[in-house]
């Protein structure tokens, strides 16, 4: 076991194993545990960090090195900004992690790095195994906590709306009629190649620049987010896992919503619409069209990411499940 650097198109078998481990082990946010998300972050935000990725027995560990000084080193999840994913995936991930400690011992002697582990479900199997296995060797510190929100798509579109309030359903029907009368239509796009992903992303950015986020220079059109989503879409297009809805008026894109699939779980990413259309509830209507599409495909869950934070309150109208997660720092005693 050793540190490796993963180029954008290398280690395909390892990445397939990594994806299987991410979607098959009851993660809080399986999409963000998978290599498309993690390695897009690596490429866009921190391409010079060394990676420690190891897989065996349908399990994977995936860490990155953060060096502050020779005697102050952290091993963290590769995506370390939002901490949506977990670096320990699969039934035997703790055993792989135990084996990695011997590698770390040699690598950093006489010091030992602190280790940040995110995506831990409080009271879950991984939390219990970490405490049981390493409680005598490490001190555990709570680094952060958060709540992810999700919606079941059981029962299709009718089932989804049966779990929403009558008031919410009534408003959406009224908004849909008004937008249709104004001439708004919706287009589905699922890029199947890097070229198609690049073309779709160009359309996305063109809309983003007309939105309040784009005009305020605080959206995904700004670096390094611009590169991150570019890489993410290209990676997802290899397995046709991107789902994009464009809202259109007279052949002009006025809104978009996109995300990606992790097996039969969809994870939303971003949406925006032209500021001049802000009174037409374009965001809500794109959500409806996205859910309609996912239900037709048999997707069983819609993950919408963190519930808390600025402008995130709208998610409570669309979801009914809260998934709590924590990040821990392990420090050798």
Buried (B, 14 or more C-beta within 10 A) or exposed (E): BEBBEBEEEEBEEBBEBBBBBBBBBEBBBBBBBBBBBBBBBBBBBBEEBBBBBBBBEBBBBBBBBBEEEEEEBBBBBBBBEBBBBBBBBBEBBBBBBEBBBEBBEEBBEEEBBBBBBBBBBEEBEBBEBBEEBBEEEBEBEEBEEBEBBBBBBEEBBEEBBEBBEEEEEEBBEEBBEBBEEEEBEBEEBBBEEBEBBBEBBEBBBBBBBBBEBBEEEEBBBEEBBBBBBBBBBBBBBBEEBBBBBBBBBEEEBBBBBBBBBBBEBBBBBBBBBBBEBEEBBBBBBBBBBBBBBBBEEEBEBBBBBBBEEEEEEEBEBBBEBEBBBBBBBBEBE
